Amino acid sequence: MINTSFLQKIAASVIHNYSGRLTELTIILPNKRAKVFLIEALKKQTAETILCPNIVSIEDFVQEIAFIRSVDSVELLFEFYEVYLSITEKQNQQPFELFANWAKTLLQDFNEIDRYLLDPSHVLSYLKDIEDIKRWGIEVENKTKLLENYIDFWKLLPKYYDALYQHLLNKSIGYQGLIYREAVNNLNHFSDRKPDKLFVFAGFNALNAAEEKIVQHLLALDQAKIYWDADQTFLNDPYHDAGLFLRRFKESWKHYKMHPFEWIMNDFSQSKNISVIGTPKTIGQAKLAGSIIEKIIKDNPVTALDKVAVVLGEENLLLPVLYSLPDAVGALNITMGFSGKNNPSQILIAKLFRMHVNALSRNNTSYVLYYKEVLEILTHPLIQPYARTSQLVKIIKENNYTFITHSKLNELNFNPSELFNLLFQKWDNGALAVLENISELLLLIKENFSNDNEEEKIAKTFVFSVFKVINKLISYYSRYNHIDDIQTLYAIYKQVIDVAEVSFEGEPLNGLQIMGVLESRVLDFDTVIVTSMNEGKFPAGKSQNSFIPYDVKRELGLPTFKEKDAIYTYHFYHLLQRAKNVYLIYNTENDGLDAGERSRFITQLEVEKQSNHNLTFDIYNPVLPATAYQPMVIPKSKAVMDRLREIALLGFSPSALTSYIRNPIDFYFQKILRIREVEEVEENIALNTLGTIIHETLKVLYEPFIGRFISETDLLNCFKLLDDEVLKQFKLVYKEGEIKKGRNLLAFEVAKRNVSNFLKMELEEVRNGDAVKIIALEKTFERFLEHPDLPFSVLIKGNVDRIELRNGKVRIIDYKTGKVEKTNVVLKSWKGLTQEIKNDKIIQVLAYAFMFEKEAGDLPIEAGIISFKNLKSGFMPFGFKEDKDLCTTISNDVLKSYLEEIVLLLTEIFNQNISFKEKIN
């Protein structure tokens, strides 16, 4: 039978041993979270009203002994920078951003040195000696300035430590290690001051040297008791990491020479169901956790979920798990916060920082903003509904503004608002002004939310969490005014926001418990679901963020990754210790960002399997649908048929016909529903834009020659106008887009070269005796198609690039900026003409021939393509190749055969029984 929980045992012991002295008792736990559960356990142990003993976390307790306030990592960094500036020579001083890169690591080492009560001058001079030995063989004359600075840095470490330690002590503030060291120095005074006080330490595992000293001091004075949550399975195994620290304390502490080691349980070897389940990807684990909880509820609908815990090996699994929980989960307690990085308000501020920092780095005087960064802010959900800038967004998109000066942006915005002004106020008055601007902005955004709407209340909470961070930074910057660089401010902001969290509200004692690994300390659950059981996640893996090498750490007794692994091992086995049902979920994918091998803990459970453990292994794969995608089918309703009739009257263009052949659904969206593509800023000139520019340039150059024959002089004159005309067309078509640099400059040159090459080809042909008379340029032609198989007459309508009379033949030309080969305009059989998209060029040019047939009279007609990427082929006329003969003249028979195929296509389009069916390539 599995014993009662550890906290229930503590509660029973406290009531039994200290019932008359509860007001003098302080219970010290590893974390604050366990306090609520211990109070609940105490309530259950007594039927009468009692005064609750003082319950604190170890960190708060040590702060009380030391009488020093703890500071956060950013404030500590600022304080250290002040110390650094005061003792470093002016010429060697680094800007804050460079300093912060190494200072964070150094502060961690200072922290470890103090927590383990080592002599700092010994450790830090040791590091300097190591560096000296590394460079033993370098002659004095070969030592560079860089190398000398590097060695000087190691010499300065003891000085940095002493100065920082003294500086912080004078202010009665400190980092964790300093507080621990001072607590040890202050121990005698503390115990003398509180001789009647009693202390109970409960549920600890790994203690640093300072904590050991504090606990042993109070034990020696008989002012304290310590209760371990040890299991004999781990304690008696000399190699098991879950008992590593407890074995050390049992053997080395003087207290245990005379007193028993309490408590040693035998819970882990009791009967348990342990299911090890592998599933692909992070999202698979979340879905699986949800389905396990669903099964628990289904098997026992009246069960309370407060004894069920979901322990997330990775924080980013929180949202997927919440979305995967079944509706039947009522009460829910989430002990981990929602990461500040994913907070929508934070995302807005990060985008604001990026936009302004980039604007300052581009050009401080004209303050140039990049359109994408501007639009990201204007279309952000917290801004878009309230800034009244939809017109501005439209102007930016339609006019291809890529880089916009600050003054131009204000000029383009016809609806200025306070919100807009705060967003786009220049950041050129220093860091404090920027922070005050952001603070004002967040307060203004908050005003847009109502307290009556649940979703808006959540949004308000997110805004408030960022507001607190900004206010904290304002307080820092007011005190430490020598750091005034916006880039540095952004770096500090990112660091602060990373640790800022939005807490979830919930009743800790009710419902399903969702927590991180560290939050599970001291707590016991009947059912435990652990995710991310992969190497690198659980345990976390080797991360050496320290200047102190591994060998030195081993020698000095500092914790290495071996000890860190042992802490993780203890947490893992403690989760399993009293649980009856355990589900261990891991990612089966070995490659990718969230992947890794199956955790060694799973292998350990398998190898060291207890006789009472029922261990099962499963692989769950998601059910894949037989078809990944079902093509869209849209039946032709009466409204659709009415619209088709309307199109028939207004005119079917050749491109509309080829659009239907390519994909009937595209035709449906574009022609029936009239859905246009979303207008976007064209940062780099698209191919269709380039095509428009070339078409328009040729139209303008050739317009003076309509109705007359072209001479050599005419064409030579076109060369002179070419550059200016291309530039003019670029500005007309591409509007405010940047064309003087980058890919757009290349596109501009390509357009000029294409037109120039075309003119050269034309000039050569005229010199060779071709008589060319321009009939029409970029002109729209139309003609009704009547046929007995059609339900009504259909207007065929299209815009022809150029029609000319060349050497007695009418030539209809379609310009193509893409590459077209001669084979693309040669047809061998009329059958299936409209079935394949490869015939789109033929369908197009023959439609132009049909439209112009009456105007041509008795003159022979040719219709074809000039491809700018294949100008060496010149004009490529449509040709019908029967046997070996190629006929390029479009006769009545050719048009008749063509129209028969087009009628077949149109009858399909107008047939109400044939739905629009999506083609999947």
N, C-alpha and C positions, 0 to 999 in steps of 0.2 A: 504493500500500500504506500502511495506517495505521501510524504509528510506535508504538514501545513506549510504555508509560504514562510519565507525568511522574515518578512516584516511582521507576520502574526507571532512568530517565535519571539522577536524582539519586543513586541508589545506585551506579550505574556510575561516575559522576563522583567520588563520595566515595572509593570503593575505589581508583580510578585516581590521584587527586591527593593523597589524605591517608592512604594505607594505613599509613604509618609513624607517623602522628601522631593516630591515632583517639582516643586518650585525652585529647588536648588540644582535640579538636573538639567544638563544640556546634552542633547543627542546630536552627534555629528555624523552626517551621511555623505556619500561621495558626490551627490548632486542635489539641487533644490527640488527637482521634480518628485523625488521619493517622499518628500515631506507630507504631501496630501494623502498618500496611500498609508503612511505610518499613522497619521492622525485618525484615519478611518479604522485602521487595525486596533488602535488604542480604544476607540469608542466601543468596538465590539467586545473588548476584554473586560469592560467594567459596566456595571448596571447603574452605578451612582454617578453624580456629577463630580468631576475632578478638574483641577487646573492642569492644563496641558503643559508638559515640560517644554523648554526652549529647544526647537529643532532647527539646526543650521547646516549649511553645506560646509565642507572642509575649507573652501576658499574664504568664505565669510568668517569662519572661526579663526583662521590664521591672520586675516586682516585685523580682527579684533585684538589679537595678542600683540601684533606689531604696531597697531594704532596708526596705520598708514593707508591713505586712500589709493585704490588701484586706478591706473590710467589706461585708456585704450591705446591700441597700437599706433594710431595716427598722431595723437597728442604726444606720445612717447617719441615718435620720429621727429616731431617739431622740436621737442625739448633737446633731443640729442643733437639736432642740427645747430641749435644755439650754442651748445657746449663745443661742438666741432669747430664752429667759427671762432670761438673764443681762444682755442688752443692751437689752431692750425695757422701757419704763416699765410699772409694775404695771397702771395703768388701761387700757393699750393691749394687754395680753397676751391672746392668743386661746387657747381650749381646744385640746387636741391635735388633735381631729378637724377643726376649721376650719383650723388651721395646716397639717395634712398635705395639704389640698386644693391649696394653692399651693406648699408647700415641695417636693413631688415634682417639679413643673415647674421650679422654681428650681434644684434640685440638678442636674437634667439640663443646664440652661444653664451652671452652674458647671463641670460635667464637660466640656462642649464647649469652653468658654473655655480650660480647662487643657489639654485634649488638643491644641488648636491653638495653644497657647503665646501666647495674646493677653494684653494688659495688662488685667487685670480692672477696674481703676478706670476706664480709658478706656471699655470696653464698657458697664459698668453706669451710669456717669454719662451716657453717650450715651442710654441708655434713659430716664433721668430728664429729660434735655433734650427728648426726643421728647414725653414726657407734658406738659412745661411748654408746649411749642409748641401742643399740641392744645388747651390751655386758656388760650391767649394772651389772648383777648378778655374773659375773665371779670373783672369788677370785684372789688376786694378785699372790698367789703361783701356781694357776692353769693356769696362762697365759703362753702359749707356745711361743717359739721364733717366730714361723710362725705368730701367732696372734699379737704379738708385732710389727713385721715388717709390718703387714697389717694396724694396727692402725697408725703407723708412716707414712705410705704412705699417708693417708688422712691428717695428720698434715702438710705434705710437700707441699700439693697442692697450697696453697697461695704463697709459696716460688717459686715453679715452674712457676706459672703465672707471678709474678713480674719480675723474672729473664729473662724469655723468652720475655716478653713485652719490657723490657729495651734493651735487646740484639738486638731485631729486629729493634727497633726505632733507635738505634745507627747506624744500617746499612741502614736506610731509606727503609726498606722492611717490608712486613707484610701480615698476612692473612686477609680475608675479614672483620672480626669483628674489628680487630685492626684499619684497614683503616677507617672503619665507625666511631669508637670512636674518632680517631684523627681528622676526618673531622668535627665532631660536635665541638671538642675543637677549631678548626681552623675557625669556621663559621664566626665570626665577622671580622677576618682578611680578609677572602675571600670576603665578601660582601663589606667591606670598599675599598678593592683593585679594585673591579669592580662595582662602583656605577651606571654606565650607562648601564650595561648589563641587559638584560631581559631574563627570563627563563619560558618556558612553559613545564609543566609536563603533559604527556598525556597517558591515557590507563592503569593506575595502579589499583591494587586491594588491595593486602595485602602489607602493609609497615611495616618494623620493626621500633623499637623505634627511632633508629638513623635517618632513612629515614624520619620519621614523623617530627622529630626535624628540619632537614634540610629544608624540604618543608615549614613547618610552619614559620620558621625564615625568609625565602625569601618572603613568602606571607605577613608577618607582615611589612616587609620593602617596600611592594608594588613593589617588583622586579620580582614577579612571578605570574603566573596563573596556575591553575591545572584543567584539564578537565578529569572527570571520564567517564567511559563507563558504566553507571548504567542503569538498566531497572526497571521501576516502579513495575513490577510484583515481583521482588526479593527484591527491596528496601522497599516496603510497607508491605511485609510479615515478621513479627518479628521472624519467625522460619526458614525462608529459608536461608540455608548456603551460597548460591551464593551471598547474600547481606550482610553477616555477618560483613565484615570489613568496607564496605561502610557505613553501619548503624552506626557503632562505630565512624567513623571519622565525620560523619554528626552531631552526637550528642555531641561529645567531643571537637572538634576543635573550638577555639575562633573565628577563621576566619569566621565560618558559623553562628556566632551570628549576624554578620553585612552584610554578603555577601550571594548571592544565591549559592546553591549546583549545579554545572554544570557538566555534562549534565545528565538529567534524560530522558531516551527515553521510547518509548512504542512500541518496536519492537517484543519482544518475543510472545506477544499475537496475533500478526498478523497471517494470514492463512499460514499453513505449512503442508507438507506431511511428516509424520514421519513413516518410516517402521522399525520395530524391527524384525530382522531375526536371528534365531538360526540355527547353523549348527555344525556338529561334527568336533572336532579337529582344530588345528591351520591351517593346510593346507586347510581345508574346507573353512575357513574364507578368506584366500588369493584368492582361486578360485572364491568365491562368489563376492569379491570386484572386481575382473577382469571382471566377467560377468555383474555386474551392470554398469561398465564403458562402456562395449561393447554395452549394451542396450541404454545408454545415446547417444552414437555416432550413433547407428542405428536409433534411433527415430529422431535425428536431425544431419544429417551428416556434416552440415556446422558450427555446434556450436564450439566455442572456449572453450578449457578445462581449461583455466586459472582461471575460477571461480568455478572449481571443486577441492575439496581437499580430499585426503585420509589421515586420521589421524590414525597413528598406536599406539595402546595402548601398544604394545610390540615391542621392536626394532628388535627382531629375526624374525619378520614377513616381514621385508623389502625384502629379496631375494625371498621368495615365492610369494609375491605380484608382484614384478618386472617380474617374470617368468609367472605370470597369466594375465598380461596386454595384451589386444588385439593388433595386429599389427597396427591397425588404430591410436593408440596413437602415435603422432609424437613427438612434443616437450614435455619435461619432466623436472620437477625441483624437485630434492630430497634435502631437507634441512638437513636431518640427515646424519651423516657420516657412513661409513661401519666399523663395529666394528673391532678393532685391533686384537681381539681374534681369528677371523676367517680368518685373513690375511694369505695366503699361506707361505709367507716369515717368518711370526711370528711362524707358526706351525713348520717350519724347525728349527728355533733358539730354540724353546721350546724343541724340540726333542734332539737337540745338548746339551742343558743344562742338560736334564734328563740323557743322556748317560754319560756325563763327571762327573756330581755330583754323580751318582751311582758308577762309576768307582773309584772315590776318596774315597767313603764310604766303598767300598769292600776291597781294598788293595792299599794303596798309593804308595808302592814301585814298585810292578809289574804291576799296572794299568790295571786291568782286565775289559774287555768290554763284554757286553751281546749281543749275536748275533742278537736278535730281534731289539735292539736299533741301532746296526750298520747297519742292512739291511734297517730299516726305513729311515735312512739318505741316504744311497747309492741309494735307489730306489725312493727318493723324486723327483718330477718333475723338481725342480730347480737344482738338482745335477746329476741325472742319465744320461741325454744326454751329459754332459760335463766332467764327472769325469773319464771316461774310466775304469770303475771298473766291467764290466759285467763278466769278467773272475773270479774276486775275489768273486763276489756274487755266482757264480756257484760252486766255490771251497768250500765255507762255507756251501752251501746247500748239496752238494754231500758228504761231509766228516763229516756231523753232528757236526760241531763246535758249541758248545753252549756258552761257555765262552772262550774268546780269549784274550791273553795278548797283550799289545800294541806292543811289539816287534814282536810277531808272526803275527799280522795283517799286519805290514809293510813288513814282510818277504813273506807273501802270495800274496801281491799285486805286480804283475810283471810289471804294467804300472803306476809308481808313477807320480803324477801331482801336480801342485801347489795347486789346489783345494782340492785334497785328503789330502795333508800335512796340510793345514789350518784346515780342518775338524777334523783331528785326532791328532793335536798337543796337547801334554799333558797340562792340565790346572793346573799346579802346581807352577806357579810363581806369584800368587796373582790375585786379582780381576781386577786391571787395565790392566794387561797383557791379561787377558781373553777378556775384552771389546775391546781392540785394535785388538785382533785376530779376533773377530766377525766383527768388522768394516771393516777390511781388506777383510774378506771373502765376505761380502755383496758387496763391491766394485768390487771384482772379478766376482761375480755372475752377477752384473749389466752389465759388459763388454760383456756378452754372448747375450745380447738383442739388437735388432735392433729398430731404431726409425721409420722405414718404416712400420713395422707390428703392426696393432692396438692391437692385443692381447698381444704382447710383450711389448708395451708401458704401458699397464695396469699392467703387471707383474712388470715392472720397477718401477711404482708408488708404488706398494706394498713394493718392496724392499727398496725404498727410505724412506717410512714411518717408517720402522723398523730401518733403518740406522740413522734417526733423533733421535729416542728413545735411541739407543746405544750411539750416540754422546752426548746426554744429560746426560746419566749415566757416560760417561767418564769425563764430566765436573764436575759432582758431586764428583766422586771418586778422582779426582785430588785435590779437595778442602778439602774433608773430608776423610783423609787417615787412620783414626783409625778403619774403618770397612773394613776388608779384608777377610771375609769369603765367599767362593763361594756359599754356601747354602743360606746365607743372600742375596747375590747378586741376586740369582735366585728369591728369594721372592720379592725383590724390583723390579726386571725386570717384574715379573708377574703383580705387582701393576701398574707400569707405562704403560705397554702395554694394560692393561684393559681400560684405559681412552684414549689411542691413537686411533685416527680414520683416515680413508682415506676419504677425502672429494670427493663428486661427482661434476663434472663440469656441469653447466647448466645455462640457462637464467632464472633468478628468476621470471621475469614478464610474461613469456610465458609458455603455456602448462599446463598439469596436475601437481598439487602440491601434493607431498608426504612428510609428516612431522610427527614429534612427537607431543605430546600434548603441551609441553612448547613452541614449535616454532609457535604454532597457535595464541599466544597472540597478541591482537590488530588487527589481520587480520580478514576479513569477506569474506565468500564465499556463492555462491548461492546453491551449492550442496555439502553436507558434508557426507563422508562415514567414520564411526568410527569403528575400529575393537577392539577385545578383551574387549568387554563390560561385563566383569566378575568381581566379587568381588576379591580383591587381585591384580587386574591388573588396573581396572578403577572403583573406586579409588584404590590406591596402597595398602591400608590396614595399620594396626598398626605395625610400626617397631620402637622399642625403643632402639636406639643405643646411650645411654647416661648414665653417672653416676648419673645424677640428677633425682630423683624419680618424678613420675607424680604429686603427691600432692605438692611437692616443686615448680615444674614448674607452677602449677596453682596459687599458692600463689604469686610467684614472677612476674607473667605475661609473662612467657616464652611460646612459642608456644608448644602445645601438639598435639597428633594425631587429636584432634577435629579441630584445626586450619588448620592442613595439609589437612584434608578432605574438609574443607571449601574452600581451595585454588583450589583443584581438582574440586569441585562442580562449582566454578566460571568459571574455564576453560571450563568445559563441557557445561554449559549453555550459555557461550559466543559463543561457536561454533554454537549453535543452534539459537542464538539471531536473526540474520538477514538472516539465511538460509531459502530457500524455500523448498528444498527437502533434507531430512535427512535419512540416512540409518545407523542403529545401529546394528552391527553384534556381536553376542556372541557365545561362545562355549557351545554346549548343554551337553557336557560330564561333569559329576560332579566329576568323579574320574580321577586321573592321574596327571602328572606334570603340564600341562598347563590348568588344569580344575579349576572349582570353580562355585559357584552359579551365577545366572544372576545378573548383577550389580543392586544395589539399585536405581541408577539413572533412570533405565528403569521403576522400580516400581513407583518411584516418579512421572515420566511423566504420568504414567497411573492413579495414584491416584489424581494428581493435574491437570488433563487434561484441557487445555484451550478450550473454545468453538470453536475457529477457527482452531484447530489442527485436522488434519485427521490422527489418530494413528492406524496403522495396525500391526498385529503380524503374523509371518510366521515361519515355520520350513522347512528348505531345507535339504534334504538328498541326497547324491550323488547317481547317477543311477548305480546300481550294475549289472554287467553282469549276465546272466542266468547261465553260466558256468564259474567258476573261472579260469579253465585252460583247454585248448584243448590239448588232447594227440597228440604227434608228430607222423606223418605218413610220411614215406619216401619210395617212389616207387623205384623199382629196375630197374635202367637204364642199358644200355649196359656195361658201365664202372663198375657198381656194379657186374653184372653177370660175367664179365671178372675176377674181383678180387675174386669172389667166386670160380671160376674154379682154380684160382691160389692157393687159400687156400686148395682146395681139393687135389691138387698135392703136396703141401708142407706138408699138414697134419692138420687134425682137432684134437685138443686135447679134452679130456673129459671135461675140464673146459670151452672150447669154446662152446661146446654143452649145458652145464648147464647155461652158460652166456646167450645164446639165449632163453632158457626156462625161466630164471629169468626175462629178459627184452630184447626183440629184438633190442631196440634202443642202449642198452649198447653194444651188440654184434656188431652193426653197427659202433659205435664210435671206439671200441677197435680193431676189426678185419678188417673191411672194410676200415675205414679212418685211422687206426693205430694211434689214438690219445692216447698218454700216459698221465698218471697223472703227474701234475706239481711236479717237485722235490722240496721238502721242507725239512727244517731241522727237524729231528725227535728228539724233545727235550726229550720226554718220549718214551721209547721203545714201538713200536706198536706191536699188537698181531702177525701180519704176520712176523715182524722182529724176534720176540721171537721164532716163529715156525721155521723160517729158521735156527736160531742158534741151536735149539734142533735137527733138521734134520741133519745138518752138523756135529754136535758132534757125533751122533750115527753112521753116515757114517764112520768117521775117526776111531772111537773105534772098529767098526766091520770089517773094510777093511782087516785087516790081516787074517781074518777067511774065506774069500771068497774061495769056492771050497773045504772046509773041514768041518768036524763036530766040533761043539763048545764043549769045555770041561769046567768043573767047574773052573779049574785054569785060563783059558782064561778070564772068567767073573770076577773072583776075581782081576785079573790084571787090568781090565777095571776100577774098582773102584779107583785104585791108580792114574790112568791117568785122571780121571773125571774132577777134579777142574781146572787143567791147560788147558785141552782141551776146556772146556766151556769158560774160560777167553780168550783163543786164538780166538775162533769163534766169541765172542763178539767183539773183536778188529777188526777182519776181516770184519764182517757184519756191525757193528755200527760205525766203523772207529774212529773219534776223539770224539765221544759222551762221556759224563760224566757217568761213571758206578760205582763210588765209594760212591755215596750218593743219598739220596732221593728215588724216585720211581724206578729209574733205578737199584739201589742196590737191591731193593726188587725183581725186574724182574730177575736179575742175580741169586739171591738165588732160585727163582722159577724154573729157567732153570736147575740149578744143582739138585734140588730136583726131578724134573720130570725125568731127565735122571737116577738119582740114583734109583728111585722107579721102573723104567722100568728094570734096570739091576737086581734089587732084584727079580722082578717077573720072569725074564728069568732064574736066578740062581735057583730059587725054582723049576721051571719046569724041568730044566736039572737034578737037584738032584732027582726029582721024576721019572726020567727015560726017558724023552723026548730026542729023537735023532734029533738034529737040524743041518742041513748043509746049509750054506749060498750060494745061487746061484748068486744073484745080489743085488747091493745096489745103490740107486739113479741112475738107468740106464734108458736110453730112449729106448723104443720099438716101433715098428710100423708094420702095416699090412694093405694091401689094402682091402677095402670092395667092393665086386662086387655084383650087384643085378640088375635084369631086370627093376625094377622100377626107378633106378637111371640113370640120363642122362650120367654119366661117373663114372668110378671107383673113390672111395674116400679113401685117406690115413687116417687111424686112428693112431694117434701118441701121445705118452705120456711118462712122466717120472715116473717110479715106485719106491717107497721108498725102498721096500725090497721084495725079492723073496727068499723063503727058501724051503728046503725039510724037512718036519717034520713027523717022524714016517711013512714014505712011501707015504705021500701026498704032492703035491706042494701047498704051501701056499703063496698067494700074499697079501702083507700087505701095507696099506696106513696109515701113522701116521697122527693123528689130534690133535692139541694142544687145540682145543675147546672141548666142551662136546658133545659126541655122545652116544645115548642110543641104546640098542639092537634093539628096534622097528624101528630105522631109517634104518636098513639094511635088514628088513624082508618085503617081497612082497607077497600080497595075490592074486593079479590079474595083468596080463600083460597089460590089457587094460588101456590106459591113462597113461602109465609109463612116457612118455615125456611131459605130460600136466602139471604136478605139480612139483614145485621146491623142495618139500620135498623129492623127489626121487633122488636128485642129487648125494648122496653117492652111491646109487645102480648103477646108470648110470656109475659112475666113476670106481668102482671096477670091474664091468662086462666088461668095455672097456679094462681094464688091462688083464682080463682073456682071452678075445678074441685075444688080441695082442700076448699073451704068449702061446696060445693053441698049436701051432705047435711044439714049443720047449719042451713042457711038454710031448709030445708023448702020451703013453698009461696011464701015471700016472694020478690019480684023482686030480682035482684042487679045491682049496678053495680060495676065495678072500674075504677080509674083512678089518676091521678097528681096530686100537688100539688107543683109546682116552686117552690122558694123564690126562684129567680131570675125567676120569672114568676107571682108571686102574684096579679097583677091578673086573670089568667085563672081563678083559683080552682081548684076541683076539675075535672080534665079526664078525663072518663070514656072508656073504650074505646067506639068506635062503629064499626058496620059500615055502610058506605054503598053501598047497591045502588041504581043509578039516582040519583035525587035524594034519596031518603029515608035519613035517618041514624037507625039504631036503636042506643040506648045500653044497653038492657036485655039482659043475657046470658041468652038462652033456651037450651033443650035443643039446638035446631038449631045455635046458635052454638057451643056446647061440643062438639057432635058433629063439626062441620066442623074445629074447632080440633084436636081429638084425632086426627082422621085425618092432619093435617099433622105432629103431634108423633110419631105412630106411624111415619110415613115417615122422620123424622129418627132415631128410635131404632133402626129396622131397619137404617139405614145404619151407625149406631154399632156395632150388634151383628153386622154382616156381616163375617165373618172375611176375606172376599176383598177388602174395601175397606180399603186401608191408610190410616193417618193421614198426610195430605198437607199440607205447610206452605202457607199462603196468604201470598203476598208482595204487600203493598199497593203 
